[in-house]
């Protein structure tokens, strides 16, 4: 998570603050959400993974407890059939390649 503060800090919604999630456009994020059947909160969590945020960083951004983030991640990994952040990111990229969820082998 980027922690820059002060007069030169990026705006809250700016690409500089969230560089990872900017890899995909809004249409691609909608496709990911639909194809993987993600809730809005699950999509928020995935976007934070793209930004390489820690559980504490995700908790701060989404205004929830770190324990809740941990629980969301465990359930998200199970839903996606992966065991790590890297696996989750690969699943998302797989959807972007052909619009369909890909099985992890």
Beta strands, then each sheet from edge to edge (+ up, - down):
end
